[in-house]
Amino acid sequence: MRRRQFVALLGAIAAGWPLAARAEQAGLPVIGLLSGNRFDERELAALRRGLSEAGYAEGRDVAIEYRSAEGQYGRLPALAADLVSRPVAVIVAIGGTISAVAAKAATATIPIVFSNGGDPIKVGLVPSLNRPGGNITGVSFFVNTLGAKRLELLHELVPAGTTIGFLANPGNPNTDSEARDVEAAARAVGQQLRIEKAGSEAEVETAFASFDRHRASAVVVSADAFFLSRRDRVAALALRHHVPTICDVREHALAGCLMSYGTDRTDAYRQAGIYAARVLKGERPADLPVMQSTKFEWAINLATARTLGLEVPQPLLALADEVIE
């Protein structure tokens, strides 16, 4: 074999090596990024920004192995086990509380940093926010605890409705507690709650058809990574069935849902990047308190309101953080 061909062959082989193997050759630590959802570039950029603020750049100081369940939560245990077998220096679990649950079940030794919207104590990730203990800590933005607030905001726009729909993912460990909160809020304003559960695109369509049959005047969409990744479809179905919806993050409102209300996820992912860097520098997750994101965003899609024939009161528009024309 000629020298030029040999060099080209070596280059092709090197290009085909797994990232973790190449990182090991380069002496770089590897972050295993585990998500139950499709990766969102805005959130990934925020995570990388947090790493950068702490002195780590992907490809220069650290390598990242990406593993996504694409909304199929049943794949998470195998994906988490794969990262553990590499092994990686730290696992960052995003895209739903269930990602962190899968990571914790896979390892008791590799450090884990999570960023999700559930209550980490309720789902058993940590015994305490201030003293998480063990090998896991992270950032919680508590979107699942804001379901009652979302119903109240929706009630402001659709006060006459007697039935409100609640769309939930049965695979999300926070579903039951969020449903109880929303149901209590509905009773407080004299409304009944119609709960429909969906974990696939076909089931989302069935759920909206059911809301239509039961004459739900509006729908609260549960804070869930699956629904976020299918936000265009959720918005399209809501418009097809002429039902106002409120979701947890602004991306839903940008996609065409009527409103969104929740914490700023990008800030939470930035903080997770900072925590991952601190772990890489030698700090123990047990000594890093679980951070709570307190930055909220309320968005109203005025174009959707007009399509639905709703008039949004000026005081509500003035209070919103973002009005989408």
HUZI-V828514 format. One record per helix or strand of 2 or more residues. SS is the DSSP state (@ for helix, = for strand). FROM is the first residue (numbers start at 1). LEN is the number of residues. If there is no record, write none. Layout:
BEGIN
ss=[SS	SS]
from=[FROM	FROM]
len=[LEN	LEN]
END
This chain:
BEGIN
ss=[@	@	=	@	=	@	=	@	=	=	@	=	@	=	@	=	@	@	=	@	=	@	@	=	=	@	@	=]
from=[3	19	29	41	62	73	90	97	111	136	143	163	175	192	201	218	225	231	244	250	259	265	285	291	296	302	314	322]
len=[14	8	7	13	7	13	5	10	6	5	15	6	14	6	13	4	5	10	4	6	5	16	3	2	6	6	6	3]
END
